[in-house]
Amino acid sequence: MTVLGPDVWPPAPIRTERLVLRGSEARDRAAVIELGASPEVGTYLGGPRPRAELERTVPEVPGRRPGFFVVELDGAAIGTVQLDPQNPGTPVHRREAGETHLGYLFLPDAWGHGYAGEACAAALDWFSGVLPGEPVVLYTQTANVRSMRLAAKLGFTELERFEAYGAEQWFGVRSSAR
Ligand SMILES: CC(C)(COP(=O)(O)OP(=O)(O)OC[C@H]1O[C@@H](n2cnc3c(N)ncnc32)[C@H](O)[C@@H]1OP(=O)(O)O)[C@@H](O)C(=O)NCCC(=O)NCCS
């Protein structure tokens, strides 16, 4: 197994210094809709989605899949961290760099406190315990300065830059044998 399966999911909640990471529940639906509808969150992700559309399409329990962590601060959801399989349509050389990619979305009020870094580091630690030696890749727009800084802080190194969706994209990898 090189991608996360139902055998390892959901894990027991992961506690960090300030946060809890856990699988999603019905009570997370409002935060997931807020993340999708937020213009700030959507700036480098193709823009926000209409709230009415999200209300219609987000399932009762959102993000019910292995690798989808809800991040809680003092009992309230502030963001999500995702470890997802790379899309099968991705060019082979990018899939060969790592089968799992990291994503992160935090509500704007939670930016600037180091929460995303703390949560992603915990999720990556958990991942390397479950799939030792398995690399994780990451995509972000180079214009997304906060995300670029976070990727560097987490230990991702650049493999490639390319144009897509009318913007420069950054593709990096983090080896778990670090
Ligand atoms: C990308 C994103 C998660 C980054 O959030 P962030 O809060 O900047 O990231 P970090 O958790 O690394 O926090 C770093 C900031 O917290 C500050 N900070 C405050 N207390 C801190 C602490 N105890 N520890 C670490 N950093 C701390 C740092 O100084 C830094 O702030 P600055 O950049 O203003 O100097 C967030 O901007 C976001 O959700 N964006 C929208 C979604 C998105 O674009 N995702 C990328 C898809 S790949």
The ligand as a Tripos MOL2 file, in Angstrom:
@<TRIPOS>MOLECULE
LIG
   48    50     1     0     0
SMALL
NO_CHARGES

@<TRIPOS>ATOM
      1 C1         -1.6800   28.8450    3.1480 C.3       1 LIG1
      2 C2         -2.1710   29.1060    4.5830 C.3       1 LIG1
      3 C3         -2.6160   27.8020    5.2080 C.3       1 LIG1
      4 C4         -1.0100   29.7260    5.3730 C.3       1 LIG1
      5 O1         -1.4730   30.1440    6.6360 O.3       1 LIG1
      6 P1         -0.4530   30.8430    7.6690 P.3       1 LIG1
      7 O2         -1.1890   31.1310    8.8960 O.co2     1 LIG1
      8 O3          0.2620   31.9520    6.9690 O.co2     1 LIG1
      9 O4          0.6230   29.6850    7.8820 O.3       1 LIG1
     10 P2          1.4650   29.2440    9.1630 P.3       1 LIG1
     11 O5          0.6720   28.3460   10.0140 O.co2     1 LIG1
     12 O6          2.7400   28.7420    8.5970 O.co2     1 LIG1
     13 O7          1.7010   30.5750    9.9800 O.3       1 LIG1
     14 C5          2.7860   31.4250    9.7070 C.3       1 LIG1
     15 C6          2.4470   32.7850   10.2460 C.3       1 LIG1
     16 O8          2.1000   32.7060   11.6290 O.3       1 LIG1
     17 C7          2.9760   33.5670   12.3940 C.3       1 LIG1
     18 N1          3.0620   32.9890   13.7450 N.ar      1 LIG1
     19 C8          2.5190   33.5520   14.8580 C.ar      1 LIG1
     20 N2          2.6820   32.7530   15.9140 N.ar      1 LIG1
     21 C9          3.3590   31.6610   15.4740 C.ar      1 LIG1
     22 C10         3.8100   30.4810   16.1080 C.ar      1 LIG1
     23 N3          3.5950   30.2600   17.4040 N.pl3     1 LIG1
     24 N4          4.4470   29.5630   15.3610 N.ar      1 LIG1
     25 C11         4.6730   29.7640   14.0390 C.ar      1 LIG1
     26 N5          4.2480   30.8670   13.3840 N.ar      1 LIG1
     27 C12         3.6020   31.8070   14.0940 C.ar      1 LIG1
     28 C13         4.2160   33.6340   11.5660 C.3       1 LIG1
     29 O9          4.9680   34.7730   11.8840 O.3       1 LIG1
     30 C14         3.6000   33.7320   10.1780 C.3       1 LIG1
     31 O10         2.9970   34.9920   10.0190 O.3       1 LIG1
     32 P3          3.4450   36.0350    8.8910 P.3       1 LIG1
     33 O11         3.5090   35.2530    7.6280 O.co2     1 LIG1
     34 O12         2.4110   37.0710    8.9180 O.co2     1 LIG1
     35 O13         4.8090   36.4280    9.3610 O.co2     1 LIG1
     36 C15        -3.3610   30.0860    4.5710 C.3       1 LIG1
     37 O14        -2.9420   31.3180    4.0240 O.3       1 LIG1
     38 C16        -4.5620   29.5930    3.7710 C.2       1 LIG1
     39 O15        -5.3670   28.8080    4.2530 O.2       1 LIG1
     40 N6         -4.6970   30.0620    2.5140 N.am      1 LIG1
     41 C17        -5.8280   29.7100    1.6890 C.3       1 LIG1
     42 C18        -5.7800   28.3150    1.1780 C.3       1 LIG1
     43 C19        -4.6070   28.0770    0.2680 C.2       1 LIG1
     44 O16        -4.2340   28.9200   -0.5270 O.2       1 LIG1
     45 N7         -4.0200   26.8900    0.3810 N.am      1 LIG1
     46 C20        -2.9230   26.4790   -0.4430 C.3       1 LIG1
     47 C21        -3.3720   25.3710   -1.2750 C.3       1 LIG1
     48 S1         -2.0150   24.3440   -1.7360 S.3       1 LIG1
@<TRIPOS>BOND
     1     1     2 1
     2     2     3 1
     3     2     4 1
     4     2    36 1
     5     4     5 1
     6     5     6 1
     7     6     7 2
     8     6     8 1
     9     6     9 1
    10     9    10 1
    11    10    11 2
    12    10    12 1
    13    10    13 1
    14    13    14 1
    15    14    15 1
    16    15    16 1
    17    15    30 1
    18    16    17 1
    19    17    18 1
    20    17    28 1
    21    18    19 ar
    22    18    27 ar
    23    19    20 ar
    24    20    21 ar
    25    21    22 ar
    26    21    27 ar
    27    22    23 1
    28    22    24 ar
    29    24    25 ar
    30    25    26 ar
    31    26    27 ar
    32    28    29 1
    33    28    30 1
    34    30    31 1
    35    31    32 1
    36    32    33 2
    37    32    34 1
    38    32    35 1
    39    36    37 1
    40    36    38 1
    41    38    39 2
    42    38    40 1
    43    40    41 1
    44    41    42 1
    45    42    43 1
    46    43    44 2
    47    43    45 1
    48    45    46 1
    49    46    47 1
    50    47    48 1
@<TRIPOS>SUBSTRUCTURE
     1 LIG1         1 GROUP 0 **** ****
